[in-house]
Amino acid sequence: MPLKLQVLVDKKTAWSVDASGGLSDILVLRLDHGRDYFLPITARYHQSVFGSSFVKLIQKEHSTNEKSPTQALSPFVPVPVAMYRLVESLRQHGVDKIRFDDVSSHLEFIALRNALDYHPKEVIPRNMQAECLNAIGDAVRCWTCVQKFPRENRNVFEYYKE
């Protein structure tokens, strides 16, 4: 009888998975009052937007021959499709319509927050965070700081602030 497992991969492991998607580890089965069994496990990791760099997502979408939903709707949307859909859903339903006592009513917000949290790179580059914090309250300094972001980061930041 085959044993089937579903394993959740944490974000740091997902970030380190190579392009082949191969994972391997040792599963330790500890039996009560018995011996331990060490089972070598190999698996294929199916990448998703969670755990992927938004830069890699953008590059992957631009390298495919098919038109993505964002390209079909607007050729000027510089963010990954998943981010686009989450932001557009939030804009459509509006933050003012979200009832925070009803979990199902703010799933888009949670998904967007998780998507941002699970990217290995921050939208605001780590080496610029102090400069950006020092610019709070001065719009000119803030936008000067944003202009120094790498192109992909700047595009994602500007898309979110719209």
C-alpha positions as CSV (number, residue, x, y, z in Angstrom):
1,M,0.0,0.0,0.0
2,P,1.6,3.3,-1.1
3,L,2.0,6.1,1.4
4,K,1.0,9.5,0.2
5,L,2.1,12.7,2.0
6,Q,1.3,16.3,1.5
7,V,4.1,18.5,2.8
8,L,4.0,22.2,3.4
9,V,7.2,23.9,2.4
10,D,8.2,27.0,4.4
11,K,9.2,30.2,2.5
12,K,12.9,29.9,3.1
13,T,13.0,26.4,1.7
14,A,10.8,27.5,-1.3
15,W,13.3,30.3,-2.0
16,S,16.2,27.8,-2.1
17,V,14.6,25.3,-4.5
18,D,16.4,25.3,-7.8
19,A,14.7,25.4,-11.2
20,S,14.3,21.6,-11.3
21,G,12.0,21.8,-8.3
22,G,13.7,18.9,-6.6
23,L,13.5,18.5,-2.8
24,S,15.0,15.8,-0.7
25,D,15.1,15.2,3.1
26,I,14.9,12.5,5.7
27,L,11.6,11.7,7.3
28,V,12.0,10.4,10.9
29,L,9.2,8.1,12.1
30,R,9.4,7.7,15.9
31,L,7.3,4.9,17.2
32,D,6.2,4.9,20.9
33,H,8.4,2.5,22.8
34,G,10.0,1.4,19.5
35,R,12.7,2.2,17.2
36,D,13.1,5.2,14.9
37,Y,12.8,4.7,11.1
38,F,14.7,7.0,8.8
39,L,13.1,7.3,5.4
40,P,14.8,9.2,2.6
41,I,12.2,11.3,0.8
42,T,12.4,13.0,-2.6
43,A,9.8,15.2,-4.0
44,R,9.0,17.7,-6.7
45,Y,8.1,21.1,-5.6
46,H,5.4,22.8,-7.7
47,Q,6.3,26.4,-7.6
48,S,3.6,29.0,-7.1
49,V,3.6,32.8,-6.7
50,F,4.1,32.3,-3.0
51,G,7.8,31.9,-2.4
52,S,8.8,33.2,-5.8
53,S,10.5,36.5,-6.4
54,F,8.2,39.0,-8.1
55,V,11.2,39.8,-10.4
56,K,11.3,36.1,-11.4
57,L,7.5,36.0,-11.9
58,I,7.7,39.1,-14.2
59,Q,10.5,37.6,-16.2
60,K,8.7,34.2,-16.4
61,E,5.5,35.8,-17.7
62,H,7.4,37.9,-20.2
63,S,9.3,34.9,-21.5
64,T,6.2,32.8,-22.3
65,N,4.7,33.1,-25.8
66,E,1.1,33.3,-24.5
67,K,-0.4,36.6,-23.6
68,S,-1.0,36.8,-19.9
69,P,-4.3,38.2,-18.5
70,T,-2.6,41.4,-17.6
71,Q,-1.2,41.8,-21.1
72,A,-4.6,41.1,-22.6
73,L,-6.2,43.8,-20.4
74,S,-3.5,46.3,-20.5
75,P,0.0,46.1,-21.9
76,F,1.3,48.6,-19.3
77,V,0.7,46.5,-16.1
78,P,4.2,45.8,-14.8
79,V,3.3,43.4,-12.1
80,P,2.9,39.6,-12.0
81,V,-0.6,38.3,-12.9
82,A,-1.3,37.0,-9.3
83,M,-0.5,40.4,-7.8
84,Y,-2.6,42.2,-10.5
85,R,-5.6,40.0,-9.8
86,L,-5.4,40.5,-6.0
87,V,-5.0,44.2,-6.2
88,E,-7.8,44.5,-8.8
89,S,-10.1,42.4,-6.6
90,L,-9.3,44.7,-3.6
91,R,-10.0,47.8,-5.7
92,Q,-13.2,46.4,-6.9
93,H,-14.5,45.3,-3.5
94,G,-13.0,48.3,-1.8
95,V,-11.4,48.4,1.6
96,D,-14.3,50.4,3.0
97,K,-16.6,47.4,2.1
98,I,-14.6,44.9,4.0
99,R,-16.2,43.7,7.3
100,F,-13.2,42.8,9.5
101,D,-15.4,40.6,11.7
102,D,-16.1,38.4,8.7
103,V,-13.1,36.4,7.6
104,S,-14.4,35.7,4.1
105,S,-14.9,39.3,3.3
106,H,-11.2,40.2,3.4
107,L,-9.6,37.2,1.9
108,E,-8.2,39.3,-1.0
109,F,-6.4,41.5,1.6
110,I,-5.0,38.5,3.4
111,A,-3.9,36.9,0.1
112,L,-2.1,40.1,-1.0
113,R,-0.4,40.5,2.4
114,N,0.7,36.9,2.3
115,A,1.9,37.3,-1.3
116,L,4.1,40.2,-0.3
117,D,5.3,38.4,2.8
118,Y,6.3,35.3,0.9
119,H,8.5,37.0,-1.7
120,P,12.2,36.6,-1.0
121,K,12.8,40.2,-2.0
122,E,11.0,43.2,-0.4
123,V,9.2,45.7,-2.6
124,I,11.2,48.4,-0.9
125,P,14.8,47.1,-1.1
126,R,16.4,46.5,2.2
127,N,19.4,48.8,1.5
128,M,16.9,51.7,0.9
129,Q,14.5,51.2,3.8
130,A,16.4,53.5,6.1
131,E,16.5,56.3,3.5
132,C,12.8,55.8,2.7
133,L,11.9,56.0,6.4
134,N,14.0,59.2,6.8
135,A,12.0,60.7,3.9
136,I,8.6,60.3,5.6
137,G,6.7,63.6,5.5
138,D,8.6,65.0,2.5
139,A,6.9,63.9,-0.8
140,V,9.8,65.0,-3.0
141,R,12.4,63.0,-0.9
142,C,10.0,60.0,-0.9
143,W,9.7,60.0,-4.7
144,T,13.4,60.6,-5.1
145,C,14.0,57.5,-2.9
146,V,11.4,55.5,-5.0
147,Q,13.2,56.5,-8.2
148,K,16.3,54.8,-6.9
149,F,14.6,51.4,-6.6
150,P,15.4,48.7,-9.2
151,R,12.9,48.9,-12.1
152,E,10.8,45.9,-11.1
153,N,10.5,47.1,-7.5
154,R,9.6,50.6,-8.5
155,N,6.9,49.3,-10.9
156,V,5.4,47.1,-8.2
157,F,5.5,49.9,-5.7
158,E,3.9,52.4,-8.0
159,Y,1.2,49.9,-9.0
160,Y,0.2,49.3,-5.4
161,K,0.1,52.9,-4.5
162,E,-2.3,53.7,-7.4
